[in-house]
Structures are given as C-alpha cells and as structure tokens.
Amino acid sequence: MNTLSATEIAAQTTSGALRCEDVARACLDRIHMREPTVKAWSFLDAGMVLKEAKALDQQPVRGPLHGVPVGVKDVIETCDMPTQMGSPIYRGYQSLSDASCVALLRAAGALIFGKTVTCEFAGVTAGETTNPHDPARTPGGSSSGSGAAVADFMVPLAFGTQTGGSVQRPSSYCGIVGYKPTFGLINPQGVKPAAESLDTVGLMARTVEDVELSARVLTNSDPVTWLTKGAAVRIGLCRTYAWDSAEDATRHAVEDAARRLSAAGFAVRDVDLPEACNDLPVTREIINDFERARGMAYEWLAHCDAISEGLAKSIRNGLAMPRERYIDALQRVEGCRRLLGKTFADVDVLLTPTVQGEAPRGLSYTGDHRFQSIWTQLRTPAITLPTHAGPNGMPVGIQLVAMPYADDKLLAVARLIFDTLGRGPVIEV
C-alpha cells in the first residue's frame, strides 16, 4: 500500500476499500526498513501516526485527502510536532499552531506523518539524509528529507519550500515530481522565512495527479482539465544562459525530450531568455543575503555560535550590504518579469533543464541552484518530471515552466508530457 499514489489512496479510503490505519502501517513498515539508510525524518512518532489513522477510520470522510500520508519539511510549523529548522537553536521547539498549508491538508483528511529533514534554515548546510538511489550521493537540498521520503515510498506526498532550487533540485536528484507554484499561490504563513520575496511553498510527489489534487485543496481551485493525446501543445526549448554548465546527462535529457516530443506531434521551437535575465545569478544572491540576514536577526545576535559557517557568510554579506544594492537587484528582477510575456508569446510552456546533472557524490554539497533559481526569481510556476537517467543510472529530471498564474495549464501539459516520455529510475521496493 505504501507504493500507491496519494490519489489512489484517497480514492480507496473514501470508498471504504482501504483503512487509513492499514495505509499508515504499510508506510511505517517501509520507514522502519529504510530509515537507517535514508535518514529522511527529523521527527516521527509511530504511535501518534497510528492513533490519528485510527481516528480517521472512525469518522466520516473528512475531505479529498482522507488518510493520505504527508511529510512536512521541518521549517513548516506543526501544532503537535517540533519544528527544529535543521538547527540546534530550535531543538525541541514547538509551535502552538499549524502552518496554513498543513492546516488545510489536515482539514482535507491528510494524515500528517512527521517532519522531514531540512538543510539548516532551508539553506545550504546539509542534514544527514542520503539519496535513496545511492546513499553515497546527496538527495539535494534544502527539501532533502521530503524528496527522499517520497522517492523511497515512505509517503506519497510531502511539502518542500524553495528560495533558490530547494523543491526542484531534490526532486530531480531523487527521481520524483516537484512542483513550485506561482509565487504566493500557496499561503506561506507558519513557514520560517529564508528570503521572503523568493520563498515559495511547493509540493513533492510521484505523480502529477497527486500534485494537482493537493494543490486544489490548498488553493480552492477547480479540477484541472487534463489534456489527451493529440492535443495542440506548443513547447519552447529554453536552454537558458546556464546551458554551458550543464553536464552531458542534462543535455541529453532536455534534447532527447525535445526530439521525442516533436516526433509525438508537439510543436517544439527554440526560445531564448531576454538578455537582461543573464543578471539573475547575481541578483538572486543579493536578494537572498539581504533578506536572510534581516530575517535571522535574532538568531544571529543571540546564537551566532550555533550557525554554520556557510549560513554565517550569507548573513554577514547581507548585513553589510547597502540598501541601494538590494533595491537595484529587486528592480532588475522586476524588469525581467515584465519581459516574460514576450518569452511566452508563441508557446504554452518552456522545456528547460532542472539541474546540472546527476546528484553529486557526497552529502555535504547539495547541488547547484542556477537552473532552478531563474524561475524562483521570475515567480513562474515550474514542475520537474523524473523522465531520464544519467550515466550512473541516477535520475535526471526535466523542467517545465509556464507564465505566472498559468499553473493549471502547466499541470495539464506536464501530465501529457510525462505520459509521453515515461518515468526514469525508480527505487526497488
């Protein structure tokens, strides 16, 4: 049962074909077997999970996610579990309320399983989580535990957050679907801020349908109208300014996807980003450092000795940065956003790289965000699909991007493309 999708679980628990308790036990059994290797969880209380699952079985169907196990990244508050931010500063910290996104899924019947490992304050300093395809490799960051837990069939659905590439990169490295919605579409209340003008709550799952179902709950939207084979879809192949940094695995994934989609009847054409977007690697670091430094003023002033050197460097840079430099960066990014209409004038979605290549070896470095943070700054919806494999058999995803607020279109096209290309490497169960 732990291999079922969220959509399949919800259909069977609401019909009475499955008990929530049985689904929970199957997921807990998987966690018991694999957690010593994968290390995806920062907090999990099996007794609490089973108690809640039994309660769900004894009451009327609560909503469209009835009994669906969900992992919650440990920078997102939960009223009944600690939120420790991947930092000793918050060890044992317990909030009095759920974050908005958690509360809405609970109200829809979701079974909040536990807290998944995050890099320190959703930054760059990694936790202990390993890649479930190869424990010698990073799962990516900062939503490392969420990506690993979903990929390893511990839970079908998990929350991540993205300030640079923290949903997309772990999704590609672990071989799952990662969805970063249009900025602000999922309410961020109760999520520890990293850089407030970039932070976006995202969803990590194994299917596009699961992303759509949970996003519908979170945003009170109507069901997506799915596209069928033969639908007229226009795809812009956008290699981006970072293409020269892509490894052969990513070059193959993107170009192979473009060739196969064209052969399947999709209209594929090359699209370039405006030249102004070449500044986005610089603006992202300016905005991130300035906002993070001020958002973490208390932690820095009261507990600087407990902050990693990687994060401390970012905070020091931000505190020393003149306001004018920060405002200039914001204005340059806003200028790029105003040019998006021209970029998407003749296409429905962009096909673009997600990552540089396969997950790097080692656990301390969680990967480069250059292919993901473009779209984080531009505030577009983006989705990673686990369609390809690299030379070592590790997952390599492709990324689809749409105009801001065209999330439904993006999901509809993504499912059709995923059905056309097929899935890459999957963990053996």
N, C-alpha and C positions, 0 to 999 in steps of 0.2 A: 504493500500500500504506500510505502514511502516514495516509490517511483512515480506515483500518479501526479498529474499536474494539479494545480490549485483549482482549475476549472472542473476537472474530473472529480476531485474530492468533494467540492461544493455540490455538484450535481448528485452525487451518491449519498452524501449526508442529508441533504434536504429531502431526498426521496425516501430515505429510510433504508437504503441498500447497504450503507456503511454506518457504523457507530463512530462518533468522534473519538471515543476512547481507543478504539482499535487502530485508527489512523495515528493517534498520538503515540501509542505503544510501538508501532512499526518505526516511526521516526526516532523515538528514543532508543530503540534497539540499534538502529543504524549509527546513531551518535555514540552509543556505548562502544560499538565495534571500532569506529573510525576516529573518534575524537583524540585518542592518544597520539595519532599521527598528524591529523589535520589541524587540531587546536583552533577551531573556529569560534569557540564560545568563551566569553568573559564571565557570563553568569547563566546558569541553567539549573533549575530546581525541578527534578523529575516529579516529585510529589506534588508540587504546585501545578505542574502541567496536567497531570492526570486528574487532579481534583477539579480543575476548570473544564477539562474534556468531559468528565462525568456530568458536571453541571449542565453543559451544553446538551448532552444527550437527554437530560431530564426536563428540558424546557422546549417550548415551541421554537421553530426555526427563527433565528434572530435576524438573519439577513443573507445576502448573496454570497458571503464568505464563511458560512456556518461550518465551523470545525476545521478550517484551513490553517495549518501551522505556519507561523510567520516569525522570522528572525528580525531583530531590531538592532541596528547599528548603535554602538554604545556611546554615541554623542546625542542620542534621542531619548528624551525623558520618558520614564515609565513609573507609574504610581506604586507598583508592587515589586519592583526590582531595582537594584542600584544602577546608577548611570555614572560610570567611572572615567569616561573620556580617554581611556588608554593612558592615564596619568596617575602617579601616586598621590598627587594633590587631591584627587577626588575619590580616593579609595574608600569604599563603603558609602559614598554619597547617595542619599535617597530623596528624590523629589516628592512633592505631595500630589502631583498630577501627572497625567499622560500628556505627551506632546499631541498636538492636534491630529497628526497623521495616525498615531497609534490609537487615539480615542475613536476616530472614525472607523478604523478597521475593527476594533473591538465591538463597536455598536453594530457592525455588519456581521458579527458572529465569528470573526477570526480568533484563532487560538494563539495568543502571544506566547511564543515558546521560550524565548530568552534573549539575552543581549549578545550580539556578535562582536568579535574583536575589531577594534579600530586602531589605526595609527594614532599616535599621541595627538589629541585635539584635532583629529581629522587632518593631520599634516603629513610629514614625510618620515617621521621616525616610526619604524615598523614594530608591530607586535610579534607574537610567536606563530601566527598562522602560517601554514605551508600550503603549497599548491596541491590540490588533491590528485592531479595528474602526475605529479612528480614532486615529492616532498623536499627535494633539493632546490626547488625553484620558488620564487616569490609568487604569491597569489595576486600581487598588485596591491595598491593602496589608494585611498585610505580605507575603503569599504572592504577590507580583506576578509574578515570573517563572514560577512554576508555572501560574498562571491563564492567562497569555498564551501559554505554550508549548502547553498543551493546547488552548486555543481556536484557535490558529493551525495545528493539525495537525502540530506538530513532534514531539510524543509523545502517546500516548493517555491517559497516566496520570501523575500527579505527587503528591508529598507536599506538604502545607501544614501549618502549625500555626496554632492560634487561641487567643489570650488575651483578645481582645475580639471582633473580627469578621474575622480575617485569612484564613479559608478562605471564609466565606460571601460577603463583600463582593467580593473579586476574581472569584469565580465568577459573581456576578450581573453585574458590570460587563463581564466578558469573554464571558458567554453560555455557561457550562458548568455541569455538575452539581458541587456542592460539598457534601461530607458531613463533618459534625462529629459523631463518635460520642459516646456516653455517656462522660463524663469517666473517664479511666483505662483504657478498654477496649483501646486501642492503647497498648502499653508506650512510655513516653517516654524510656527510657534512651538516652543518647547525643544528646539534643536539648538545645541550650543553653537553660536556663530563662529565662523572662521573668518570669512570676508563677506560682509552682509550684502554687498552689491553683486556678488557672484554665487553665493551659496544656493544650492538647489536640492530639494529632496527628490530622490529617484527610486526606482523600483528595479529589483533584480529577480529574474525568474528563468524558467527553462523554455517557456513558450511566449509568443506574442499575445496569445489569447489571455494568459494569466496577467500580463501587464495591463491589458485593456480592461479586464474585469476589476482589478484593484484600483486602477486609475478612475474608472467610472464611479466607484464608491467614494473615492477621495475628492472628486470634483463635481459630483452630482450631474454627470453628463449622460447623454443617451448612448445606447449601444452603438459601436462603430458599425457602419455598413461595410461588410467585407467585400473585397474585390474577387472576381473569379477569373480563371484562366482566359486570356484573350483580351482582358481589359486594356484600354489605351493608357499606358503609363509612360511618362517622359522622364528620363533619368539623366542628370548631369554628372559626368565623371569628373570629379574635382580632386585632383591630386594634392593641391594646396602648396604653399610655399615651403612646407617642410618635407616635400617628397624626397629630396636628396638624402635625408636622414633615414629613410625607410630601408629596412633590410629586405633581402630577396623574398622572404616569406610574406611580407606585407605587400610588396609589389605584385607578387603572383596572385595573392588573394583578391586584391582590388581589380587587377586587369583580367584575371580569369572570370571573376563575377561579371564584369562588363561584357566580355565576349559571350559568355553563356546567356546572359540576359538579352543581349542583342539577337542571338540566334533563336531565342524563345519568343521573339516578337516585340520586346520592349524597345522603345525609341531611346537610344543612348547617344549622347553627344558630349564632347569635352566642354567644360566650364571652368573658367579661371576666377579666383577671388580678386576683387579690386586691389590694386597695388597698395592702397592705404592699409590693408589688412596685414601687410608684412611687418607692421609695428606691434602686432598683438603679442608676440612673446615678451616684448619689453613692457608693455602696458599691464600685462597680467601680473608680473612680479611687483610692479609699483603698487597696483591696487591691492594685491594680496598683502604685501608687507605693511602698508599704511593702515589698512583696516584691521588686520590681525593684531598689530601692535596695540592699537587702542581698544579693541575688543577684549584683549587679555591684560588690560592694565592692572587689575587686581592680582591675577596670578603672577605677573612679572614682579610687582612691587612686594608681594608678600611671600612668594615661594620661588624666586628665580633659581635657587639652587636645585630645585626639583624639575626644572625644564631642560629638555635635551639641548645639546649644542646646536643641532640643526634648526630647531624652532627658535632658540635664543638668537641666532644670527638673523633670522627673519624679523623678529621683534626689534632688535637693535637697529636694523636698517629702517624699519618703519617709524620708530620713534625719532630718528634723526632726519627723516625726510621732510622737506618743506611742503607746506600745504599746496603751493602753486604747482609743484611737480605732480602731485596726486590729482589735482583738478585737471591739469593738462592731459593726463592719461585717461581720465574719465571722458573728457571731451573727444579725444581721438577715437576711443571705442564707440562712443555715440555716433560719430561720423561714419564709422564702418557700418553700424547698424542701419543707418539711413540709406546705404548703398545696396542693402540686401534685395530690395525689390528688383533691381536690375539683374542681380545674380540669378534670381529665380524666375525671370521673365518668361522663359520658354521651357521650364522644367517643373516637374512636380516635386521631386526630391533630388538631393545630391547623394552620390555614392562616393565615399571618401575613406581614407584609412582610419582605423581606430587607434592603432599602436604602431610602434616601430617594427615589431616582430614578435617572436615567441617570448614567453615570460623569461626574464633573465635568471641565470643561476644565482643561488644565494638568497638570503632572506632579508638582508639589511637594506638593499636598494629595491624600491617598489616599482621602478619604471619611470619613463619619461611621459609628461603630460602634453607635449606640444600638439599632437593631433587631436586631443580632446578639448583642451582649453580654448581653442579657437571658438568653438560653438558655445562653451560656457560663457565667454565674454559677450558673444553676439546674442545670447539668450534664446537661441533657437531650440526647438525640440530635436533630440537626437536619439538614435537607438542603435545598439551594437547587436549584430547577429553572428552566432558562432558557426560560420559556414565552412571554414577552411582549417587546414593543419600545416604546420611548418615542417622543416626537415627532420626534426626530432620527435615528430608525432604530437607536438603540443598544439593547443588551439590557437588560431589566429582569426580574429573577427573582422568583419567589415562594418562600416558605419553609414547609416542613412540619416540625412538631415532635411528638415523642412522649414518653411517660413515660421516665424513666431505665431503661435496660436493655431497652426495647422496640424495639431497633434493627432487628430482623428485621421486625417489624410496620411500622415506618416505611418501610423499603426496599420492602416489598411494596406498600404503599399508594402510595408515591411513583412506582413504575413504572406502576401503573394510572392514576394521575392524569396522569403525563407522556404516556402513550399517548392519554389522552382529550383533553388540551389541545393537544398538539403542541408543536413546538420554535419558538422565536423566531429572531432573526437568526443566520446562520451565516457565517463567513468564506469568501470566494470562494477556491477553490483553483485 
